[in-house]
Amino acid sequence: MINFKNIHKRFGKLVVLDDLNLEVSEGGVFAILGPNGSGKTTLIKALLGMVIPEKGEILYNGKSVLKQWEYRNNLNYLPQIANFPANLTVTELVEMVKNLRPSKTNEEELIKLFGLTPFLKQKLGNLSGGTKQKVNIVLAFMFDSDLIILDEPTTGLDPIALIYLKELIQKEKELGKTILITSHIMSFVEEMSDEIVFLLDGKIYFKGTIEAIKKQTESATLEVAIANLIKKQYV
């Protein structure tokens, strides 16, 4: 479904993606892991067209996405930070996004699921971080798309909302959707992911299943496996 070919991106003298090659097959949950500054968010933003690489090609369903925009109508995106206009209400924001992308939505079901009904008329600037993240999730899941990109989706969520998020991801997976996730919460990744890729300094150091990385690093958990992989690269 997604193919990154020889992607190179730098910001000034800092190389963020270094001749990166990665293929993500259709269907299932795929986690992109790595420490801060490893290139995870830059890779996602390159796929979204928010960052243009100096070199390389990105294919989505066999077609190049560079300097294109139509393909975005078939993907959903949850940004890492829910940075919404403070003067809009929740309802106004949802309606604005719906008008930007006229297609069938299920926001009412999601609003009810995450208990957002009492907040619909409130200004976004007055909401807590956790409530903003619930709104962020509603916007990311209310359209029916083949590709869902979730950048740190668990941020600020209470335990009940986290359960609902996991159920949403599982439901979309069962429908054959492709879900890309970045997260620093290894227990969440271990529970939800079918396959992972580990980035460090803009390069891929592992791609495969969680069981495979545990075996390769002789680790009992994913968290320890990642730590051992990082230590190995810097020894």
C-alpha positions, 0 to 999 in steps of 0.5 A, a space after each residue: 500500500 505504501 512504499 518509501 523509496 530512498 527518502 532523504 530529508 534534512 533540516 539545515 545540517 541535521 539529517 532526519 531521514 537518511 536514504 530510507 526505504 520502507 514498505 507497508 503492506 495493506 491491512 493491519 496495524 503498523 507501528 513506527 517506533 524510535 526515540 525523540 528525533 529519530 524521524 518518525 513524525 517527519 516520515 509521517 509528514 512526508 507521507 501527508 505532503 507536509 514535508 517534501 524530501 530532498 530525494 526519493 519517492 513515496 508511493 501510495 497504492 502504486 502512485 506517487 504522492 509527491 506534490 499531489 493532494 487527491 490521495 489525502 481524501 482516502 486517509 485519516 490523520 490524527 496529529 500528535 498535538 491537538 492544536 485547534 483554534 481556541 475560539 471555535 466550539 467543538 461543534 463548529 470545528 467538527 462542521 468545519 472539517 466536514 465541509 472541507 471534506 464532503 463525505 459520509 461521517 459518523 461523528 455522532 456515534 464517536 461523540 457519544 462514545 467518548 462522552 463529548 456531548 456536554 462539551 459540544 458548545 464549549 470553546 476549544 480553548 477552554 477544554 482540558 488536554 484530554 478532552 481535546 485529544 478525544 475531539 482529535 480522535 473523533 476527527 480522525 475516525 469520523 471519515 471512512 478511509 482505507 488508511 488511518 495515521 495516528 501520531 501519539 494517539 494515547 496522549 492525555 487519555 484517561 483509562 476508559 477513553 484508552 479502552 475505547 480507542 483500542 476498540 476503535 483501532 481493532 474495529 478498523 483493523 477487522 474492516 481491512 484498514 491499514 493503521 499507522 501508529 507512532 507511540 512511546 507507550 510500548 505496552 500499547 504498541 505491543 497490544 495493538 501492533 501486527 508489525 513494527 519498524 524501529 527508526 534511529 537517526 533517520 535509518 531503519 534498524 528493525 522491521 518485523 513482528 514484535 516476537 521477532 524483535 524480542 527474539 533478536 534482542 533476547 528480551 522478554 518485553 518490547 520495551 526492553 527489546 527497544 532499549 537493547 536495540 538502542 544500546 547496541 547501536 551506540 556501543 
